[in-house]
Amino acid sequence: MNEELLEIIKQAARDKSVELDLSGKILTELPPELFQLSHLEWLFLDENQLTFLPPDIAQLSQLKHLELNDNQLLTLPPEIAQLSKLEELYVDNNQLAMLTPDIMKLSQLKTLTLSNNQLIALPSEISELPKLKELDLSNNRLIAMPPEIPKLTQLKELDISGNQLTDILPEIAQLDRLQELNLSNNQLTDLPPTFSQLSHLKHLDISMNQLTNLPKELCQLTKLKELYLNENAIEFLPAQICRLSRLEWLDIRDNLLTGLPSTIYQLSDLEWLLLEGNPLPIPPSLLEKADEPLEILNYYRSTIP
């Protein structure tokens, strides 16, 4: 271990620091001295070359926030479950193929991010995290929505984008506290009717899928402020879209729209309307003014006989 690193750890010990940043130190393993800092609450180990965490990680019993992004971790040790005060765990951009079932013991965990790993499934025990509010599983190798997810009923933010999902479980309706949902860049062709029960959704991204129409169930999500539908194969929008009265951002770029429903004018809170890449009778120069939705819609209205 180099002198600089040892001095950083010694200083943290002298100061009884609750926070330590060892990110970007080219670490291939963690120094034993680190585990003597039992008072640590925040630990940053991002952007290193770690392939494993030693069992000694359990000695950092006061940890509330642990960042392990951008390493080469293949797994998390069962001992991580002994970090009983942990509230936030970030393990993005690693090589995880599976999660330890012991993760269920992290009863205080509120945030878990696992994007850009190699996960193909989740342990059933993950459904027993009673306080989890944010879960990021984007850019993994999931081919089906893990059945454990709908059991995480405290979730407010869920990201499953960039996987290979072909459908969404009807049980997703159990996530009735969800406010942000990202399902983009999958292989979805439809959404379940129960989707309409996600009544607290404010942000929904279903871009880059294979939808051919906008499911009417979405029009019941009356708290939506942002809706991303770009890069699908949507041919028309339902008249019921007017029910999304709080919508501020509507992105429908790169679809197959040839027309717009007359009810779209009722979206009085709309601040951005992105329509480029559709065969609509609107000049491209006007479509570029996405932040002037009224100007775009007034022109479109004038083209209708």
C-alpha positions, 0 to 999 in steps of 0.5 A, a space after each residue: 500500500 502506498 504511503 499517501 493512502 496509508 496517511 489518508 487512512 491514519 488521518 481519518 482515524 485521528 480525526 474520527 472522520 465519518 466520511 472517507 473518499 478512496 475513489 480513483 486510487 487504483 486499488 485492487 484490494 482494500 487495505 486492512 487498516 481501513 477496517 479499523 475505522 469503525 466510526 465511518 458512515 460514508 465510504 467512497 470506493 468508486 473507480 478502482 479495480 476491486 474484484 472482491 470485498 473481504 469479509 472484514 467489510 462487516 467491521 464497518 458497522 456504522 456505515 450508512 452510505 457505500 459507493 462501489 461504482 466502476 470496479 470489477 466486482 464479481 459478487 458481494 460477500 455475505 458479510 455485507 449483510 452485517 452492515 445493519 445501518 446501511 441506507 444507500 448501496 451503489 454498485 453500478 458498472 461492475 461484473 455482478 452476475 448474482 446477488 447474495 441472498 443475505 442482502 435481505 438483512 439490510 433492513 434499513 436500505 433505502 437505495 440500491 443501484 446495480 446498473 451496468 452489471 450482468 444480472 439475469 435474476 434477483 434473489 427472492 429474498 430481495 423482496 424482504 427489504 422493507 424500506 427500499 425506495 429506489 432500485 436501479 437495475 438498468 443495463 443488465 441481462 434481465 429477460 423477464 421482470 423479476 417477480 420480486 419487484 412488485 413486492 417492494 411496495 415502498 418503491 418510489 423510483 424504479 429503473 429497469 431500462 436497457 434489459 430484454 424485457 418483453 412484458 411487464 408483470 400485472 402485479 406491478 400495480 402493487 407499487 402504488 407509491 411509484 413516482 418514477 418508472 423507466 422501462 426504456 430500451 427493452 422489447 415491450 409491445 404492450 403494457 398490462 391493464 393494471 398499469 393504470 393503478 400506478 396513480 402516483 407516477 410523475 415520470 414515465 419512460 417507455 421509449 425505445 420499445 416496440 409499442 404500436 399504440 399508446 395503451 389507454 391505461 396510461 391516460 389514467 395516470 393523471 399525475 404524470 408530468 413527463 412522458 417519453 414515448 420516443 423510438 417506438 412504432 406508435 401510429 396514433 395517440 388516443 383521444 383520452 390523452 387529454 386526461 394527462 392534464 398535468 403533463 409538461 413534457 411529451 416526447 413522441 419523436 421517431 414514431 409513425 404518427 400521421 396525425 394528432 387527436 384534437 384533444 391534445 390541445 387540452 394539455 394546457 400545462 404542456 411546455 415541451 412537445 417533441 414530434 420530430 421523426 414522424 410523418 406529420 404535415 408539420 415543417 421540420 423547422 417548426 418541429 424544432 421549436 419543441 418548447 413552443 407546443 402551442 405554435 406547433 399545434 396551431 399550425 397543425 390545426 390550420 392544416 386540417 380541412 
